[in-house]
């Protein structure tokens, strides 16, 4: 087992700060767009498309809005959560490299 510190055993590629093309911006954009579309579909469903009850939506268009909301909200929420986590990690990496230098 090597006695060198962990920071020296880490490859240089993983020491680099996050590049501009690491996908964080795209995750944040697409995640927020999908969450926004899901919220819009849910609001339209409740306000203009007849709402929904225990058996589902009351109109055909309401069913379409319900399907969009139930697809966009969970998946968009996961994308947005991943984007926020990557953003925090990138900030942490940038702060860590500036404090050590």
N, C-alpha and C positions, 0 to 999 in steps of 0.2 A: 504494500500500500504506500502510495506516495505521500510525503509529508508537506507538499506545497499547499499554500492556501487555496481555498475554493475559487477565489476570484481569478487565480492564475490558471486553474484547470479548465475554466469555462472557455469555450472557443470564442474567437473574436467576432464571429458572425452573430452570436447571441448577445454580445456586449453592446453592439451598436444600438443606438436609439432607434425608435420606430421611424421608418421612412415615410415620406409623404404618400406613397402608394400602398399602404398596408391594408386598405379597405375600411378603415374606421369611418371615414367620411361617408362612404357609400352605405355602410350599415346604418348610420344615423339617419341619412336621408331616406332610404327605403323603409326603414322601420317606422319612422315618424309619418311617412306618407301612408303606409298601410294602416297604422293605428288611426290616423285621421280619416281615412276612407271607411274604416269599420265604425268609428264613432258617427260619422255623417250618415252611414246607412242605418244605424240604430236610431238616430234622431229622426230621420225621414220616416222610418217604419212607425215609430210612435206618433209622430206629429201628423203625417199626411197619408200614410198608407194603411190605415185602419188598425194599427197596433197588433198585438198578439195576445193570445190567451193560453190556457192549458193545453189546447190541441194544436197550437202553432199560430201562424199568421192568418189573417182573415181574408186577404186578397192574394191574387197571383203575384202582383208586384210586391206585396208585402213579404211573400215567401222568398222572392229574389233578394230583397234587401236583407232579410234574416240570414240567408245563406252567405251573402257577402260579409255581413257583420261577424258571423260565427267563423268565417275563414280568416278574415283580415285581423281581427283583434288578437287572437292567440299567437299567430305566426308573426304579425307585426310587432307584438309585444316582446316576443323572443328576440327578434332582430334588433329592436331598440335597446333591450337590456344588454345584449352582446356588444352593441356599439358603444353604449355608455361604459361598460366594463373595460373595453379596449381603450377608450378615451382616458379613463382614470389610470390604466396601466401605463399608457404612453406618457401621461403627465408625471407619473411616479418615476419612470425611467429617465425622463428629461431632468427632473429635479435631482435624481441620484447622481447623474453624470456631472451636473454643474456644481454640486456640493463637494465632490471628490477632487475636482481639478484645482 
